[in-house]
């Protein structure tokens, strides 16, 4: 066999393995996976994630979290090592565009300079509580109870 035929066979095999992998994992739109994974993902997990990178260096991420109600959690947060800011800085920074929580949860951000912004006007009275609990450069939601249900931390 010549090199061209070998190359064609290898390329065909790689495509075949890729298509089989996509069909098993549900990666091909409109085709359901043949195997159910049966993984227990736990009580808190990322159900959907999307990342878009733009030519100007901007990275836009979108997370959809699923939380099984268990009474053990009071906060869901993400913090960064880069500064979190609502204003353009002279260095790379993270900007939170929006936090969309379930009803009854308080969305907030704690900026690089330590200031807290409650992202819902009806929960402004919880600012001091968030200030004491949140880390710098954090975007999050918190359960607004004065004392959390048993087991929440």
N, C-alpha and C positions, 0 to 999 in steps of 0.2 A: 504494500500500500504506500501511496505517496503522502507527503506531508499535508497536502490540502485535504485529503480524505480523513486523515487522523484529526486534523483541526476541526473539521465539520462534525465528526463523531463526538469529540469532546465538548464542543459547543452545544450540540444537541442534548447530550447527557446532562450538562449543567442546566440547561433550560428545563428539561424534564424534571430534574430534582427540585428546582425552584418552583415550578408549577405545582408539584405534589405537595411541597411544603406550604405554599400559599393556600391550597385547597384544604389541607388539614387544619390550618390555624384560622381559617375564615378570612384570609387576607385578600381574597378576590371578591369584589363587591357583587352582591346578588347570589353568592354561593355560600351555603352554611357549612360549617366544619363537619366532617364525618365522625370526629372523635370529640366527645365531651371531656374536657380536662379533669374536672372534678377537684380542682385545687380549692382548698379552703384559703381564701384571701385574708382572713382575719376580720377584725371589726372596723378597721380604717384602712382604706386603700384608694389609690388613684384609679378611677373608673375610665377616664378618658384624658388623654394628653395630646396637645398639639403644639408644635414649635415652628415658627416661621422666622427665617433670617432674611434680612433685606440688604441691599447693596451698600447702604450707608453704615452697616455694622449693627443695626438694631436687631435684637432678638426678641420676638414676641412669643410668650408662652401662655397656654391656657390649660388649666387643670380642672377636672371635675372629680371631686372626692365623694366617696360613698362611706357613710358611717353607720354601722349597725347600732341602733340605740341599745346601750348597755348600762348607762349611768356612770361609766368610769371616766369619761372625758369631759373636761370643761372648756378646753381651748383646742383649736386647730390652727396652726401657724406655720409660716415659712419665713426664715430669716436668711439674709445674704451677708457675705463678707464685704461686698461693695456697699457704698453708701446708698441708702434709700432716700429719695428726694422727690418733691413735687415740682422743683424748679431745676432748670438746666444748670449743671455744675461744670466746672472747667476740667473735669476728669470723668472717666467712665462711672456711670451710676445706674441704679435700678429705679424705675418709675412704675408704681402700681396704677394701672388704668382703672380697674374696677374690681370690687369684691362683691359677689352676689350670694349672700347667705340664705339659708332656709329662714322662714318666718320665726321671729323670736330670738335670733342670734344677733350679736352686735359686731358689725364689721369695723375694723380699725387698722391704722398703720402707725408705726412708731419710727420716725425719721432718724437719719444719721445724727442729727443734732439733739436728739432726745425728746423732741416735741411729739405729742400724740395727737392724731386726728381721728375722731370718731366719724365714720363714713355714713352714718344715719342720724339725721337731726333729732329723732325721737329718743335717742339714747345718750345724749350729751352729758347727762348726770353721772355716767359711769367713767368719766375721763380719769379721775384719780385712781380708781381701781385698776384700769388698764395701764396707767402710768407705772404703777407699782409692780405689775405682773409681766409686762412686755419687755422684750429685749430690743436693743437698738437694731435698726434696719429690718423690721418685722412687719409683715402683712398677715392679718389673722381675723378670726371670728372667736367670740367668747360667749359662753352661756351667761345670761345676765342675772342669775339668782344671787341674792345676798349670801346665801350659803348653798353651795352646790349639792345636788343629790348625793346620796351615799356612794362612795367609790369614785367620784369624779375628782380629778387632780388638775 
